[in-house]
Amino acid sequence: MLFQVRLFAAYRERAKMSVVSVDVASPATMGDVVDAVVRAVPALESVASSARPVVNREFVDRAAPVAPDDDLALLPPVSGGADADFWLTDRPLDPREVEARVAAPACGALVTFIGTVRATNEGRTVLYLEYEAFPGMAEAKMAAIGDEIALKFGPIRVAMVHRLGRCDVGEASIVIAVAAPHRDAAFHGCRHAIDRVKEVVPIWKREVWSDGAVWIGMHA
């Protein structure tokens, strides 16, 4: 079966092509295709272990089955997307620190989202919030969101940090910084990031009032 695999950024430069065609026996997995790409383009061998396989615009593992009409791609790690750029902390957040991780001469736009603890929610006075996460998985999901943004909006740099423990009213609970060559990608990328954090990152919020508390999203 003949597969077309798209390459981006550093992988495209190494291969000196944007699409690689490979012939793989049926049935095939994404791992079979990746191995065939490396055989066809030896220049990619040293970086193949860090490649992010994509099938139909979704990240997959090597065991994922593939068909010739699937949209396949190999992505390098997202710019500014080192694990250190996606982290959790129990200390107050500094937006400037997050922005510094993505600022670059090639980026003409930098958009920052700062989520803060508000004083009221659904008519009740909030004293403070408490955040709990699944360490390791949370940062991995945050980094995966960075990869999603690069796939969806093009060359882009992403960093984000989420607060853990007690977070008082007015304090920042999350900071996301997105830098891109142009403002549209930066704005849309930042919006996509916060939406996806709320959907897939294993972080839980406990809202504390003067007369009680509740884990948000849990209903009796």
Protein Blocks (a to p, Z undefined) as FASTA:
>chain_A
ZZddddehjlmmmnopabdcddddddddfklmmmmmmmmmmmlmmmmmmpccdeehiacd
fklccdfkbccddddddehiafklpccdfbdcdfklmmmmmgcfklcbdcdddddddfbe
ehiacfbdcddddehjlmmmmmmmmmmmmmmnopadddddddehjddehiafbdcddddf
bfklmmmmmmmmmmmmmmmmccddddddfkbccdehiaZZ
